[in-house]
Amino acid sequence: MEKDKQQDENPKVVDISGQSIWQQIKGAIMGTEADYTKIDLNKAILLLAIPMVLELVLESTFALADIYFVSQLGASAVATVGLTESFLYLLYSLSMGMSIAVTAIIARRVGQKMQDKAAITAVQAIILGFLFSIPFSLAGLFFSRDLLRLMGADAWVLEEGYRYTQWMLGGNVVIVLLFVINAIFRGAGDAAIAMRILFISNGINIILDPLFIFGYGPVPAMGIEGAAIATNIGRGVGVLVQFWLLLKGGKHIRIFARHMYWKSKVILKILKTSVGGIGQMLVGMMSWLFITWIFAQLGSEVVAGATITIRIIMFSMMPAWGMSNAAATLVGQNLGAGDPARAESSVWKIGVYNMIFLLLVSMVFFFFNEEIVRLLSDDPGVVKVGAKWLKIISYSYIVYGWWMVAVQAFNGAGDTRTPTWINVVFFWLIQIPLAWLLGIHLDFAYTGVFWAVFVSETSVGLFTLWLFTRGRWKTVSV
């Protein structure tokens, strides 16, 4: 055990300066023991961004594949997914908010070369993730219909679709743990592991989706309920692999038996840092919950169109989010290593990459919006709604690129409270009232809601970037 502890506290440093670009790309995908606080910054961005981008692209591919199969059951089935995700967003706000804190703390400890403390933090995060999932499981198992009725679901959703909600909320522990443990790997610098986990999880889900939804051979057709079962199995397998890899050891973090105990001080540290992250996500998710409620008042076609389009939007943003997540790890580790200038430089570099990428995406959305939506639905009403949103959202994609990386810079530094208050102002005090005013009161319907989202999210992006330039995030202690 003493040998393990010595090895744990003195991680091996790998020099990659002599590697070719292809060797570095291979290292990014397979995993590397390189010290991200010491190697060339562009190489550090490459090694972290590639697996993080692929991880999120895989997650979005799953979401698109899932909605593709479900859409063949009709608009009400797609609406069921959209309404259920409105509640899952509340769960995501907890798990993602905690993941933000976990990534920041573990990145800081790894930057300080305190791998043993990083492992202890990982164990406490897993315990918290499990505890967070319990209330949602109970709500899903016993109150699915009531929750859907609250959101204005139609008769089909209440009679058939509620089983999807029951499975997704009832089995949410696998969603939470998948988020939290991948955040552990990302914070430690093991982004390649997080990527491979989602490849396994989503690969299983994509295979099982059509099998369980439509049936084949001895497997009965379970309809929309089958989609939820497939998702739970895929993510459940992913979580089991995560546990195995944590115990086996990644490139930068490993859990030993000595780490497996309740440590109140670390729990409180995670909770304290998580408050801002959870609040940050909760504000955004609650805003989307209200937006979904407005869509529901306008009919299942609008909900279906919005649900499909948000999947397309999220898919297109995944590379930018992946690069932004790399910024969070680099900021956390470099602040831990006492190099705030390098932390800031990583943000500006990644911001430029994001801007260029999303500018290209926005041009595709502007000119080919209808064709893109038709890839996932042939319902004319759904296509009309989705195409309109893609065109409007294309105007603000450049700003999104900078907003993402600035937010993740705050989060990576452990300053999760600043983005939370920003979201309160721009989402609750601007987006929600404006969406209701334009969409319902002034009767611009879904077009008005889309413009409200455009105005609020463009404004929040510009303001967040300005606040980042003031530099107070560099002084945060975690």
Order of alpha helices (4+ residues) and beta strands (2+ residues): alpha-alpha-alpha-alpha-alpha-alpha-alpha-alpha-alpha-alpha-alpha-alpha-alpha-alpha-alpha-alpha-alpha
